[in-house]
Amino acid sequence: MRVTLKEKHVQQQGFTLLEMAVAILIVGILAVPAISLYSLYIQDQKTTQTEGALTRSTGQLASYRSLHGRYPCPAPVNAQPGDLNYGYEDCTPNPPGIVSVTNPDNGRDILIGSIPFRELGLPESETVDGYGGRLTYAVTALLTVDTTFDARAGAIDIVDVNDDSVITPADSGHFVVISHNKNNDGAWSRGGAQIGACPAGLENENCDLDAVFRKVSLQSDFDDRVFYAVTNAMSEWQIASTAGFENDIHLRSANNFVVGLNSAVDDPTGFGTVDIRKFAGEVGLSSAGMLIESGMTESAELCRDSGGVDCFAPEVIYGVNPGEGMDCGNDYLVGVENGGPVCRSQVSFECPPGDYLVGINGDGTLKCNTLPAGGCPAATITTSCGTSRNIAAAADGNYSYAYSGTCHPAAQSNATVVSNVDAMIATGLGNSDPIATIKNDIKTYLDGVNAMPRGSTDCGPTAPTAQVRDAFRCESGSWGPHTPFNPLYTSEMAHERMAYGSSFVVNPVDTGGARPAEVGNNPYVAGMDPYNAPIIHAHDCWCREDFRIETESCGSGYSGSKFKLYKYRCPQTADINNLSNWTNIPLANGDMDCACVPGSGVNVNWKRCYEFFGVPSDGTPATKWARVSGWVDRTWNRACPLNYTYTYDKSDCACHVVTQYKPGDPCPAGFSNSFTYSGVPYTDVQNVKGHTWNCPTGDGGAVNNAAQAGSWSAWTTAFVGPACSCDPTKYISRFENCPPTESGPPNAIEYRKYMDCTKVVPDYEDNWQLHSNACTACSWQHPPGFTDKNTAGVINLDTASSCNCGDGPVSCYKPTGLADPQYRVWSSCRCLP
């Protein structure tokens, strides 16, 4: 036996360099399409997320209107997870994070913000597109109030590439929902920060904060996805919006509610007072009538439809006397059989004997298992910030969290500070004080507020209130600590500091490395200057609230400066010097210095002609620039109250004839050629196809509208190349997997047939030739030592015909050859090359 094995090893050979190179080449060829497919899969997932979010958000907005008689107001675009207003509509005047603009064509206001997903009952993920941007939501303000709702009162306009309205009548849209898609231009993140600036060009309309939005086909400079709603019918039945009566349903505009009216014989006069009855005995209540009293409804019959189909008496369900109908007395009704109730004295949910209840499935059924679920019990721990906290029990592999931190709230309330700052602005402007002087006075006041004594409180034990989260993972029924070090376990886990505008990370392991909490010696200082406090972001376990005042330009079309009051809130740990980490608190007098300024001007080279006319998106911007040259200038006039009008100078736009080429019909299999046409080399093709950009006004002709911008002609044969000749280097391949007794990658064996140009009719050779073989032979190996026992279910080394090199250790044996057979049995044989 030893001699046989040795000889077999001697016969084995390694790979040659050529074989290894071919194998690597094959693996690379196979990997390329897989990588491409994966990239397409990821892109498809993002597209699916975007389309799904748009569809479900607009569907819920329509459902909300049907129930409540109005659309919801937008949610603030700059609200962050953990804010009280995060995901909720805000219908108060001029709220932060929501822009109110007026459509100059009809004088109606629209509100622009984000989807109020909590108001609509949507998960947050349904209002974020596949590229992480929030969906923009704009709605006509009149349509957010049920008492002013009029389906004809829309104020939003949707335009095409030529700025022509695509809805009838124009400026009548109810709402619009926009995904800023892959380029994220003008989009806001889930964390309340603007991802990309509002661009020039076609996409500008969807983020320039006016009443006009654009919907065109996807192209290189426009990838926004736009859904909108226009005039549609309303249900007369609405849920009441009056506080305290949210569960009431009312008729929106009907004066009378009629039941049982037969127009052929009944006089409808006064039916509003005879068909809704308070007492069953009143004259005029027919068998089909309805009695409503104290929220109860009584009917003589219940029918499947208004035609009187499948009617039955309500007594079938309720009975007349106690114990009749579907009444189970003190028992539980668990079903209906043969028109009667099925009653049980008790209702229980049980797993089969010997099984354990380990959970509940999504359909409500019990999840049972033969073993109880492993896990760790609830425990009391000390957090990174030194606070004692309780962590909840968790199953193996799951996390439990502890939240902590110290907060120093502001000494005065927002309302007090706002009132005082508004008064100082009004007084200063009334005295004609310079803006810089007013700002300095307010800053001095706020410095005093910030320096006032303040409390020191526990931020709270939940994610929205905490500064720091400690993550604990249950492993094999234990919270830890564990040896050797493992970052998944208890005390080895680094704490996580909350980042401004976002929640804690989903994966607790991703914490940026193990480190202690940066608590310092409580660096809270009573008079810390919020304008210059670079160390405030360096400590995890505490934060303080401060106020600051800033001024900024009133914006395009306005003169003067406006005041902005900010507050740095707890709990947060971001850099205090970054103003985006402060919350804007609205001021009533903040815009008092702003004044509308009439004006006019010209935007020279405002937009390239091919962009203005929407030249087809095929090709690159350079080729479209060649087809339609020139620039469009825009002249603007601004009137007050703020209203812009525009005119466009298209005199520079001209259409040009351009010809493009591409490879045409390929050479037959096994044939090839090579040539150059119009400066471009071509291989293995019989001809070259070409098409031309046709200009209706001629080459260099003026372009005044989209129809004059031209279009492509059909592809035709522009050049016939030299004949394709037989190529003996051409071949076709077929692949096979390794046989059962050998191992290797999929398609490890390649056979080829080369082109035979010596035949009368050239064709591939008749026989397949072995080109490469990446298979490796395998044999059973066993360890020393053996025992004598029965061989049922154990592999015989002498007769086993299959030996996959991937097989693990198995039991195997070899007969001893005695008259009364005994067996040498090994418990860990391996199949080795």
BALUMGU-587136 format. One record per residue (C-alpha): residue number from 0; x, y, z. Coordinates in steps of 0.1 Angstrom, whole numbers, m for minus. Layout:
> num,u,v,w
> NUM,X,Y,Z
...
This chain:
> num,u,v,w
> 0,0,0,0
> 1,28,24,8
> 2,46,17,m24
> 3,14,23,m44
> 4,8,57,m27
> 5,44,67,m33
> 6,43,58,m69
> 7,11,78,m73
> 8,27,109,m58
> 9,58,105,m80
> 10,35,106,m111
> 11,19,139,m100
> 12,30,171,m118
> 13,26,208,m110
> 14,12,235,m133
> 15,34,250,m160
> 16,36,288,m162
> 17,15,287,m194
> 18,m13,267,m177
> 19,m14,291,m148
> 20,m16,321,m171
> 21,m44,305,m191
> 22,m63,297,m159
> 23,m59,333,m146
> 24,m71,346,m180
> 25,m102,324,m179
> 26,m111,335,m143
> 27,m107,371,m153
> 28,m129,366,m184
> 29,m156,350,m162
> 30,m153,377,m136
> 31,m158,407,m159
> 32,m195,400,m167
> 33,m202,392,m131
> 34,m188,426,m120
> 35,m208,443,m146
> 36,m240,425,m136
> 37,m235,434,m100
> 38,m231,471,m109
> 39,m263,469,m129
> 40,m280,452,m99
> 41,m269,480,m75
> 42,m281,507,m100
> 43,m314,488,m104
> 44,m319,487,m66
> 45,m314,524,m64
> 46,m338,531,m92
> 47,m364,508,m77
> 48,m361,526,m43
> 49,m365,560,m60
> 50,m396,549,m80
> 51,m412,532,m50
> 52,m407,562,m27
> 53,m422,585,m53
> 54,m452,562,m60
> 55,m460,555,m23
> 56,m455,591,m12
> 57,m478,605,m39
> 58,m503,577,m32
> 59,m505,585,5
> 60,m508,622,m2
> 61,m539,615,m24
> 62,m553,592,3
> 63,m548,618,30
> 64,m567,644,9
> 65,m595,619,4
> 66,m598,613,42
> 67,m592,648,56
> 68,m604,671,28
> 69,m570,687,24
> 70,m533,679,17
> 71,m508,680,46
> 72,m484,709,49
> 73,m447,701,42
> 74,m423,690,69
> 75,m391,711,74
> 76,m363,702,51
> 77,m337,709,78
> 78,m353,689,106
> 79,m330,662,119
> 80,m337,628,134
> 81,m345,634,171
> 82,m361,668,165
> 83,m397,671,177
> 84,m409,684,143
> 85,m389,657,124
> 86,m413,642,98
> 87,m444,662,109
> 88,m462,688,89
> 89,m458,724,100
> 90,m487,747,91
> 91,m476,777,112
> 92,m468,809,94
> 93,m432,811,80
> 94,m418,781,99
> 95,m380,774,96
> 96,m371,748,69
> 97,m403,755,48
> 98,m404,781,21
> 99,m435,801,12
> 100,m436,817,m23
> 101,m463,833,m43
> 102,m473,824,m79
> 103,m474,858,m96
> 104,m498,846,m123
> 105,m527,839,m98
> 106,m515,854,m65
> 107,m517,821,m47
> 108,m491,808,m23
> 109,m473,775,m23
> 110,m453,758,5
> 111,m420,740,m3
> 112,m404,715,21
> 113,m402,677,25
> 114,m427,648,28
> 115,m444,648,63
> 116,m440,610,65
> 117,m452,607,101
> 118,m484,626,92
> 119,m490,602,63
> 120,m481,570,83
> 121,m452,562,60
> 122,m418,548,71
> 123,m391,573,67
> 124,m374,551,40
> 125,m404,557,17
> 126,m396,595,15
> 127,m359,591,6
> 128,m347,582,m29
> 129,m321,555,m38
> 130,m293,581,m36
> 131,m300,593,0
> 132,m318,625,m9
> 133,m351,635,7
> 134,m381,639,m17
> 135,m390,676,m22
> 136,m427,683,m16
> 137,m444,715,m27
> 138,m481,721,m22
> 139,m507,748,m28
> 140,m512,766,5
> 141,m550,770,1
> 142,m553,732,m4
> 143,m538,725,31
> 144,m569,738,49
> 145,m601,718,46
> 146,m623,750,49
> 147,m605,766,19
> 148,m600,735,m2
> 149,m611,740,m38
> 150,m600,715,m64
> 151,m598,744,m89
> 152,m575,765,m67
> 153,m541,749,m75
> 154,m511,773,m78
> 155,m483,751,m91
> 156,m471,751,m127
> 157,m453,722,m144
> 158,m433,731,m176
> 159,m414,713,m203
> 160,m380,719,m217
> 161,m393,750,m235
> 162,m409,765,m204
> 163,m443,757,m218
> 164,m469,744,m192
> 165,m477,707,m195
> 166,m509,710,m174
> 167,m543,725,m183
> 168,m550,751,m172
> 169,m515,763,m165
> 170,m507,771,m128
> 171,m533,747,m115
> 172,m512,719,m100
> 173,m522,708,m65
> 174,m488,694,m54
> 175,m455,681,m68
> 176,m431,655,m54
> 177,m395,655,m67
> 178,m365,631,m64
> 179,m333,650,m73
> 180,m320,615,m82
> 181,m284,605,m88
> 182,m267,639,m91
> 183,m285,651,m59
> 184,m284,687,m72
> 185,m306,708,m49
> 186,m314,678,m26
> 187,m314,676,12
> 188,m301,647,31
> 189,m320,626,57
> 190,m298,644,83
> 191,m312,679,73
> 192,m283,692,53
> 193,m283,703,17
> 194,m263,677,m3
> 195,m259,696,m36
> 196,m263,733,m46
> 197,m291,742,m69
> 198,m276,741,m104
> 199,m280,762,m135
> 200,m298,747,m165
> 201,m329,725,m167
> 202,m328,713,m131
> 203,m328,748,m117
> 204,m366,750,m118
> 205,m369,722,m93
> 206,m349,738,m66
> 207,m350,776,m72
> 208,m379,781,m47
> 209,m406,795,m70
> 210,m440,782,m81
> 211,m427,766,m113
> 212,m413,731,m116
> 213,m399,712,m146
> 214,m407,676,m159
> 215,m388,664,m189
> 216,m372,632,m201
> 217,m340,620,m184
> 218,m309,633,m201
> 219,m273,641,m193
> 220,m281,674,m175
> 221,m315,665,m161
> 222,m322,634,m140
> 223,m349,646,m117
> 224,m380,624,m113
> 225,m411,645,m109
> 226,m446,634,m98
> 227,m475,659,m96
> 228,m513,661,m90
> 229,m538,683,m107
> 230,m576,689,m103
> 231,m594,657,m93
> 232,m627,646,m77
> 233,m632,647,m39
> 234,m652,624,m17
> 235,m680,642,1
> 236,m673,622,33
> 237,m644,636,53
> 238,m628,631,87
> 239,m633,661,109
> 240,m602,683,115
> 241,m616,700,146
> 242,m595,693,177
> 243,m613,669,200
> 244,m635,655,172
> 245,m608,637,151
> 246,m629,604,151
> 247,m660,621,136
> 248,m670,618,100
> 249,m690,645,83
> 250,m705,654,49
> 251,m683,680,33
> 252,m710,701,14
> 253,m743,681,14
> 254,m772,698,33
> 255,m794,667,36
> 256,m787,630,41
> 257,m814,609,25
> 258,m821,572,31
> 259,m849,552,14
> 260,m861,579,m10
> 261,m881,565,m40
> 262,m881,592,m66
> 263,m910,576,m84
> 264,m935,579,m56
> 265,m919,600,m28
> 266,m919,638,m26
> 267,m883,648,m18
> 268,m895,681,m2
> 269,m883,682,34
> 270,m867,648,32
> 271,m837,662,51
> 272,m860,661,82
> 273,m877,628,78
> 274,m850,603,68
> 275,m825,609,96
> 276,m846,600,127
> 277,m840,602,164
> 278,m867,578,175
> 279,m877,546,157
> 280,m914,551,162
> 281,m915,584,142
> 282,m938,584,112
> 283,m921,582,78
> 284,m893,558,88
> 285,m895,530,63
> 286,m881,495,67
> 287,m851,507,47
> 288,m847,538,68
> 289,m819,545,92
> 290,m819,555,128
> 291,m789,574,143
> 292,m787,582,180
> 293,m756,586,202
> 294,m733,572,175
> 295,m753,540,170
> 296,m768,528,137
> 297,m799,507,134
> 298,m812,490,102
> 299,m840,466,93
> 300,m818,448,68
> 301,m782,445,58
> 302,m775,439,21
> 303,m745,432,0
> 304,m753,461,m24
> 305,m779,488,m31
> 306,m799,464,m53
> 307,m811,444,m24
> 308,m789,414,m31
> 309,m780,389,m3
> 310,m800,407,24
> 311,m804,393,60
> 312,m818,406,93
> 313,m793,420,118
> 314,m808,396,144
> 315,m787,369,127
> 316,m756,385,142
> 317,m770,402,173
> 318,m802,383,181
> 319,m832,397,198
> 320,m830,382,233
> 321,m799,374,254
> 322,m781,343,243
> 323,m793,346,206
> 324,m774,355,175
> 325,m737,353,177
> 326,m737,358,215
> 327,m713,335,233
> 328,m722,348,268
> 329,m691,346,290
> 330,m673,325,264
> 331,m652,337,234
> 332,m664,338,198
> 333,m637,321,178
> 334,m655,314,145
> 335,m687,309,126
> 336,m699,275,112
> 337,m732,268,94
> 338,m745,302,102
> 339,m740,298,140
> 340,m713,309,164
> 341,m684,287,175
> 342,m677,295,212
> 343,m648,285,235
> 344,m645,289,272
> 345,m608,298,268
> 346,m585,308,240
> 347,m548,297,243
> 348,m518,298,220
> 349,m495,268,225
> 350,m466,251,209
> 351,m466,213,204
> 352,m456,193,235
> 353,m418,194,239
> 354,m413,226,218
> 355,m406,261,231
> 356,m422,294,220
> 357,m394,315,206
> 358,m413,342,187
> 359,m443,352,165
> 360,m442,350,127
> 361,m452,379,105
> 362,m486,363,98
> 363,m494,361,135
> 364,m487,324,140
> 365,m465,312,167
> 366,m428,304,161
> 367,m419,272,179
> 368,m386,254,182
> 369,m373,223,199
> 370,m347,243,218
> 371,m353,276,237
> 372,m337,307,222
> 373,m303,315,238
> 374,m297,350,252
> 375,m285,373,279
> 376,m306,386,308
> 377,m312,422,316
> 378,m283,438,334
> 379,m272,470,352
> 380,m240,486,338
> 381,m219,517,342
> 382,m218,538,309
> 383,m188,554,294
> 384,m200,587,310
> 385,m201,571,345
> 386,m239,568,347
> 387,m256,537,360
> 388,m280,523,333
> 389,m301,492,328
> 390,m297,473,295
> 391,m325,451,282
> 392,m322,413,277
> 393,m312,402,242
> 394,m309,370,222
> 395,m276,357,211
> 396,m261,378,183
> 397,m282,409,192
> 398,m273,442,208
> 399,m285,460,238
> 400,m277,497,243
> 401,m272,522,271
> 402,m275,559,265
> 403,m260,587,287
> 404,m246,623,288
> 405,m250,655,308
> 406,m269,686,294
> 407,m267,722,305
> 408,m299,739,293
> 409,m301,776,285
> 410,m310,799,313
> 411,m339,816,294
> 412,m366,801,272
> 413,m368,805,235
> 414,m399,826,238
> 415,m383,851,262
> 416,m352,855,241
> 417,m372,859,208
> 418,m395,885,224
> 419,m365,906,236
> 420,m345,903,203
> 421,m376,913,183
> 422,m381,943,205
> 423,m344,953,201
> 424,m346,950,163
> 425,m378,971,161
> 426,m364,998,185
> 427,m330,999,166
> 428,m346,1002,132
> 429,m370,1028,145
> 430,m341,1049,157
> 431,m323,1044,123
> 432,m295,1026,140
> 433,m270,1009,117
> 434,m274,971,113
> 435,m240,965,128
> 436,m249,985,159
> 437,m282,966,164
> 438,m264,933,159
> 439,m237,942,185
> 440,m264,952,210
> 441,m282,919,205
> 442,m249,900,208
> 443,m242,918,241
> 444,m277,908,254
> 445,m272,872,243
> 446,m238,870,259
> 447,m254,880,292
> 448,m281,853,287
> 449,m254,827,279
> 450,m234,837,310
> 451,m264,833,334
> 452,m263,803,358
> 453,m279,772,344
> 454,m287,737,355
> 455,m270,705,349
> 456,m292,676,340
> 457,m290,640,328
> 458,m296,642,290
> 459,m318,611,291
> 460,m317,573,286
> 461,m329,572,250
> 462,m313,576,216
> 463,m330,610,208
> 464,m318,626,241
> 465,m284,611,247
> 466,m249,623,239
> 467,m232,588,240
> 468,m243,553,232
> 469,m226,522,246
> 470,m233,490,226
> 471,m233,455,241
> 472,m236,423,221
> 473,m248,391,236
> 474,m227,361,226
> 475,m233,325,237
> 476,m255,338,266
> 477,m229,362,280
> 478,m224,400,279
> 479,m186,395,284
> 480,m159,406,290
> 481,m142,381,267
> 482,m106,369,262
> 483,m90,373,237
> 484,m101,407,227
> 485,m131,408,204
> 486,m146,442,194
> 487,m181,426,192
> 488,m182,420,230
> 489,m192,441,259
> 490,m164,460,276
> 491,m142,458,245
> 492,m168,478,225
> 493,m159,514,219
> 494,m186,539,228
> 495,m203,559,200
> 496,m207,597,201
> 497,m238,611,185
> 498,m232,630,153
> 499,m252,662,147
> 500,m282,657,125
> 501,m281,619,124
> 502,m288,590,146
> 503,m263,566,160
> 504,m247,542,135
> 505,m267,511,126
> 506,m237,488,130
> 507,m224,492,165
> 508,m190,478,155
> 509,m184,508,132
> 510,m173,532,159
> 511,m139,544,146
> 512,m118,523,170
> 513,m118,516,207
> 514,m112,546,229
> 515,m125,559,262
> 516,m152,586,264
> 517,m137,621,264
> 518,m152,634,296
> 519,m124,657,307
> 520,m129,675,341
> 521,m164,687,332
> 522,m153,716,309
> 523,m186,735,313
> 524,m178,771,318
> 525,m206,795,329
> 526,m196,824,305
> 527,m183,804,275
> 528,m184,825,244
> 529,m205,806,217
> 530,m188,826,190
> 531,m153,813,198
> 532,m154,779,216
> 533,m133,755,196
> 534,m131,728,224
> 535,m169,723,228
> 536,m169,695,202
> 537,m141,676,219
> 538,m161,662,248
> 539,m186,634,244
> 540,m204,633,277
> 541,m217,669,280
> 542,m232,698,260
> 543,m246,732,267
> 544,m273,754,250
> 545,m263,789,238
> 546,m278,816,217
> 547,m262,837,189
> 548,m272,864,165
> 549,m261,866,128
> 550,m270,888,98
> 551,m272,878,62
> 552,m283,892,29
> 553,m321,894,23
> 554,m317,875,m9
> 555,m321,881,m46
> 556,m344,910,m54
> 557,m342,925,m20
> 558,m320,952,m3
> 559,m308,952,33
> 560,m299,926,58
> 561,m320,902,79
> 562,m314,890,114
> 563,m311,852,122
> 564,m313,839,157
> 565,m297,806,163
> 566,m295,782,193
> 567,m270,754,199
> 568,m291,726,214
> 569,m286,696,236
> 570,m280,668,231
> 571,m254,675,204
> 572,m216,671,201
> 573,m208,688,168
> 574,m184,717,164
> 575,m200,749,177
> 576,m181,770,152
> 577,m200,754,123
> 578,m232,774,119
> 579,m250,746,102
> 580,m250,728,135
> 581,m271,755,151
> 582,m310,756,150
> 583,m326,787,135
> 584,m353,802,158
> 585,m378,823,138
> 586,m380,860,146
> 587,m411,881,138
> 588,m390,912,130
> 589,m360,894,114
> 590,m369,906,79
> 591,m378,942,89
> 592,m348,957,71
> 593,m355,938,38
> 594,m371,958,10
> 595,m380,947,m25
> 596,m359,965,m52
> 597,m372,968,m88
> 598,m346,961,m114
> 599,m337,946,m148
> 600,m307,931,m164
> 601,m294,906,m190
> 602,m280,872,m183
> 603,m254,870,m211
> 604,m248,834,m223
> 605,m275,823,m199
> 606,m279,788,m216
> 607,m265,770,m245
> 608,m288,767,m275
> 609,m290,729,m275
> 610,m300,730,m238
> 611,m326,757,m244
> 612,m343,738,m273
> 613,m339,703,m257
> 614,m318,687,m284
> 615,m321,649,m281
> 616,m299,635,m253
> 617,m280,610,m275
> 618,m243,617,m277
> 619,m221,640,m255
> 620,m226,677,m248
> 621,m197,684,m273
> 622,m216,667,m301
> 623,m249,684,m293
> 624,m229,717,m292
> 625,m217,709,m327
> 626,m252,702,m339
> 627,m268,734,m325
> 628,m243,762,m318
> 629,m246,794,m300
> 630,m259,809,m267
> 631,m293,822,m255
> 632,m293,855,m236
> 633,m320,861,m210
> 634,m334,896,m202
> 635,m351,899,m168
> 636,m373,925,m152
> 637,m382,926,m115
> 638,m412,944,m102
> 639,m424,948,m66
> 640,m440,930,m49
> 641,m414,906,m61
> 642,m423,894,m96
> 643,m399,884,m124
> 644,m406,884,m162
> 645,m382,871,m188
> 646,m375,874,m225
> 647,m350,853,m245
> 648,m326,863,m273
> 649,m321,833,m296
> 650,m304,851,m324
> 651,m271,834,m319
> 652,m286,799,m323
> 653,m278,780,m355
> 654,m282,744,m368
> 655,m253,726,m383
> 656,m250,694,m404
> 657,m230,667,m386
> 658,m224,631,m397
> 659,m216,602,m374
> 660,m204,567,m382
> 661,m205,533,m365
> 662,m194,497,m373
> 663,m220,480,m395
> 664,m225,443,m402
> 665,m198,420,m387
> 666,m178,396,m408
> 667,m190,359,m407
> 668,m177,337,m379
> 669,m141,328,m387
> 670,m135,356,m411
> 671,m118,390,m406
> 672,m106,422,m422
> 673,m91,455,m413
> 674,m94,490,m428
> 675,m96,527,m420
> 676,m125,550,m430
> 677,m127,587,m423
> 678,m97,584,m400
> 679,m111,557,m378
> 680,m98,520,m379
> 681,m123,492,m382
> 682,m118,455,m377
> 683,m140,424,m385
> 684,m168,444,m401
> 685,m181,443,m436
> 686,m193,480,m438
> 687,m196,513,m420
> 688,m230,528,m411
> 689,m236,566,m411
> 690,m264,591,m403
> 691,m266,628,m406
> 692,m281,656,m384
> 693,m306,673,m407
> 694,m312,710,m404
> 695,m347,722,m416
> 696,m332,757,m421
> 697,m300,745,m438
> 698,m265,742,m426
> 699,m259,772,m404
> 700,m295,782,m405
> 701,m312,801,m377
> 702,m330,782,m349
> 703,m360,799,m333
> 704,m379,769,m320
> 705,m374,732,m311
> 706,m386,720,m345
> 707,m358,740,m363
> 708,m332,724,m341
> 709,m330,694,m365
> 710,m330,656,m361
> 711,m310,625,m371
> 712,m316,607,m403
> 713,m319,569,m404
> 714,m287,548,m403
> 715,m276,538,m438
> 716,m245,521,m453
> 717,m219,548,m458
> 718,m189,526,m469
> 719,m184,490,m479
> 720,m151,476,m466
> 721,m127,451,m482
> 722,m139,415,m483
> 723,m137,395,m451
> 724,m111,366,m455
> 725,m107,333,m437
> 726,m87,336,m405
> 727,m69,305,m392
> 728,m65,321,m358
> 729,m102,322,m352
> 730,m116,295,m330
> 731,m147,284,m309
> 732,m145,268,m275
> 733,m164,244,m253
> 734,m158,238,m216
> 735,m162,208,m192
> 736,m160,205,m155
> 737,m135,181,m138
> 738,m144,144,m135
> 739,m157,132,m101
> 740,m122,119,m91
> 741,m105,153,m98
> 742,m110,188,m86
> 743,m108,223,m102
> 744,m127,255,m109
> 745,m159,254,m130
> 746,m152,249,m167
> 747,m117,239,m159
> 748,m112,219,m192
> 749,m113,238,m225
> 750,m115,223,m260
> 751,m111,244,m292
> 752,m118,240,m329
> 753,m98,264,m351
> 754,m108,278,m385
> 755,m97,254,m414
> 756,m90,277,m444
> 757,m78,248,m465
> 758,m114,234,m471
> 759,m132,242,m503
> 760,m158,259,m481
> 761,m138,273,m451
> 762,m152,261,m418
> 763,m140,252,m383
> 764,m121,219,m380
> 765,m141,187,m375
> 766,m124,176,m342
> 767,m122,193,m308
> 768,m86,197,m296
> 769,m77,198,m259
> 770,m64,233,m251
> 771,m61,235,m213
> 772,m69,214,m182
> 773,m69,230,m147
> 774,m81,198,m130
> 775,m61,182,m101
> 776,m63,144,m93
> 777,m74,134,m58
> 778,m69,103,m36
> 779,m81,91,m2
> 780,m56,95,27
> 781,m60,81,62
> 782,m43,87,95
> 783,m23,61,114
> 784,m41,37,139
> 785,m73,18,134
> 786,m100,m1,152
> 787,m120,m32,143
> 788,m158,m26,139
> 789,m188,m29,116
> 790,m185,m9,84
> 791,m221,2,78
> 792,m222,37,63
> 793,m184,40,61
> 794,m164,45,29
> 795,m143,16,16
> 796,m109,30,4
> 797,m105,2,m21
> 798,m139,7,m39
> 799,m148,44,m34
> 800,m150,58,m69
> 801,m156,94,m61
> 802,m131,116,m43
> 803,m140,153,m44
> 804,m110,174,m32
> 805,m135,196,m13
> 806,m148,167,9
> 807,m141,171,46
> 808,m129,143,70
> 809,m151,112,68
> 810,m151,77,83
> 811,m134,51,60
> 812,m122,15,62
> 813,m101,m11,44
> 814,m107,m49,46
> 815,m79,m69,61
> 816,m84,m98,37
> 817,m89,m124,64
> 818,m113,m154,60
> 819,m135,m139,86
> 820,m132,m103,74
> 821,m121,m77,99
> 822,m119,m40,90
> 823,m94,m13,96
> 824,m115,18,103
> 825,m103,54,105
> 826,m125,82,118
> 827,m109,112,99
> 828,m100,102,64
> 829,m94,131,40
> 830,m96,134,2
> 831,m64,151,m8
> 832,m48,160,m42
